[in-house]
């Protein structure tokens, strides 16, 4: 079945809750830039997302193009690893969904995220937590000048400057879910394992998931085993290319990533079989 034809079922959906104004931001200097989703606050020292949006007015354009087609009026969109809220803002402005949830654990980015989505319709439910397969607390690390590269670490006894709550999506969202974007620096499979009820109850669900073999290798996880997990969860796994999903074998996906170098990555489109 075409993934664009089943992104919304005819069911009653609860309206988004009203959200009060965000608190003031106090942190590193910010700058506001124009994007295809509207004005966006970003840290002035961001060396990756900021210059790209300043040049192009968008971020991850292939992913954005697919999301624009998948998210329809009335659907529920979940933004996992929302960062400063670019995709949440884009979807609210362009697609008119029924509800948006944005998950982001970085304490400073959460404050910027709240400012960026304030006043949107529907109101965005911002959840200041990491998602995984269990509840607890996790340490966070961010690459210098690349706040999109914030990673979860668990089980370390080393001192840390950032600690956030981790929860399961199944414990937070109890209504329908139609489209999910997951970009969490190699932790995507854990997020999916923590939303098994949602996956089971929403046959129309489509997920766009980052796949980064180098990050998985760094955690001692075989990239091929993650692809096999997605298949075992009942998903067809496709490679996002030129704004559309293309059916691909696991080997083709791995080869595509290798073709971009040691740090090559891809976006995958997962849909229920």
N, C-alpha and C positions, 0 to 999 in steps of 0.2 A: 504494500500500500504506500502511496506517496506520502512522505512525512509532512508535507504542507497541507494535506487534506484532513489530518486528524489531530491538529494541535488544540482543538477546542471541542469539548463535548457539551451537549445541552443539559446542563445541571445548574441547580441553584448555587450561587457563590456568595460568600459573605463579603460585604464591602470592606475596603481598607479602613482600619481604625484611624481616627483623627490623630495627628501628631503635633505636639506642641513645638514652639520654636526651639532651635538648638541653642546650646550654651555658647558663650563667646570662645573664640580660639585664642590661645596664647602659646606660641611655640616659634619654630623657625619661620623666617619671613615667607609670605605667600605672594603669588602673583596670579591675576585672573586673566585667562585666555579665552578666546572664542572657539567653540567646537561645533560640530554638526548637531550636537544635542543641546547647545546653548552655552552660556558662560560657565567657566569651570575654574575653581581655585586649585592651584597646585603649589607645592613647595618650590621656592625660587631656586633651590640648589638641586632639584631633580634633574639628573643628566640624561634621562632616557625618554620618559613620557612627555615631559614639558617641551623639549625641542622638537619632538615629532609632531605634536599637536600644533605647535606654533607654525611649523612648515606646511602641514597638510590639513589641519582642521579636523582631524579624526584620529582614532587609535584602533589598531587591528582591523583594518577596513574589510577584509574577507569575513571575519567573524561578525562584524557589524552588519554586513549585507545579508548574511544568512539569518541572523536574529530578527532583522526587520521583516523578513518573510515568514518566520515561524511565529512570532508573537503577534497575536491578533487581538482586536478589541474584546475585552472580557477575560483574557487568559491570565494565568498566574506565572510570573517570571521570577526566578530565584538567581541572584547574582552572588556567587560564592568566590571570595577573594575580590571584593568589590573595589579595593584600593580607595581612590578618592571619588568613586561613583560615576565614572565616565559612562559605562554601559547602562547603569540604572537610569541616569539622566537621559541618555539617548532613547532608551526604550519608552520611558514615560512621555517624552516629547513627541516621538514619531509614531508609536504603535498603539497608544491608548489602552494599555492592558487593564485588567480588573484589579490586580494586586501585584506589588513588587516587594520582595524581601532582599535585603542586602546584608551579607555577612562579611565583616572585616575585623580581625583581631588587633591590628596595630593601633595602640592607644592614640597616637598623634594623628594618624590617617583617619581614624574614626571621627575625630572632631572636624576634619576637613570634609569628609564624606557627608556628615550631617548638614553642613553649610551648603554643599553642592546640591543636595536633593531637597532642601527646605522649600516648601511652597509648591512642589510638583503635584500634579493630579494624575494618577492616584498618589496619595501620600505613601512614601517609601518606609517600610518597616526596617529600620537599621538595627542589626543585632551585633553588638560588639564582642564577638567570640569567634574562635576558630571552629571549624567543623571537622569531625572525625568519626570513628566508630565506637567511641566511649566518652563518658563524661569525666572531666578532670581539669588539670591545669597544665599548660605547656609554656616552654620558653620560646621566644621569638628572636630571630636575628635578621638584620637587614643589610644588604650590600650598600656600600658607601655610594651616595648619589644615585641609587637605583632602588627606590622604595617599592617598586613593583616586585622586587626580588626579596620578599620577606618570607622566611622559612620557619616552619615549626620544628622544634627539637624536643624529644621526650627522653626521660630516663637519665639525664645528665646531672652530675653533682657539681658542675662548674658554676661559678657565679654568673648571673645573668642580669641584664638591665631591663628586659621586657618580659613580663609574664601575663598570659591571658587565659581566660576560661576556654575549655574545649567542650563542645556538646555534639549531640547527634541531630541531624536534621529531623529525624523521626520524632524527637522530643520537643521540637520547636514549632513545626508546621503540621497542622492537623486537617487542613482542607486540601483542595485539589492543587496539583502542581502540573504545569504543562511544559514549560521550557526552563532548563537549568544551564547556567554557564559556570564552569568550574575551572579556576586558574589559581592553583595553590602550590606551585613550585614542587611538584613531585609527590604531593599528598592526595592526589585526586582519587585514587582507588579507596583510600580510607574514608573519604567523604561519601563515596557511593555505598560502601559497606554500612555506613551509618544512616542510610535512607532506604533500607530494604522494604519497609512497610510502604513508603511512598511509591517506590518502584512497583511494588505488587498491586497497589490500589489505583495506579494511574497508567493504564495501558497506552495512553496517548503521549506519554512523556517522551521528550527529546532532550538529550544532554549534549552540550558542546564542551569538550573536556580537553585541556592541555595535556600533551604527552611529551615528556622531556626525558629521554633515555639517560642522559648524563646525570641528572638529579636522582634518578632511581638507582643507577649504578653506585652513586655516592652514598646511598643508604643501604647498599648491599642487596638490592632487589633487582631481579632480572626483568628487564623491560618486557620480554616476551611473556613472562608470567602474568604481568598486569593485563596485557591484551587478552590472555586466556581467561583471566578473572572476569573481564567485561563480558566475554562470550558466555561464561558460565552463569552470569547474572541474568541471561536471557536477552542480551542486546546484540543486534547487528552492529558491527564496527565499520565505519566508513571514514575515509580521509577527506578533510576539508581542503579543496583546491579550487581556486578561481571563484570563490564564493558559494560553491555547491558541494554536497557530499558525494564522494566517489567510492563505490564498493572496492575494497582493497584487501589483499591477504595480509596476514601479520608480517610476512617477509617484505612485502611491498611497503608497508608502513615504516618498518625499521630501515629499509634502504633509503626511503625518502628522507628520514631524519639524518642518516649518515651522509647523504649528499650535501647537506648544509654544513658539514664539519663536525668536530668533536662535540660541540654544544648544540647541534641541530635539534629542533623540536617541531612538533606539528600540532594541529588542532584536530581532534577526532569528533565525529558525530555518532552518538549512540542512540539507537531507537529500539523500542521493544519489538521482538519478533512476533 
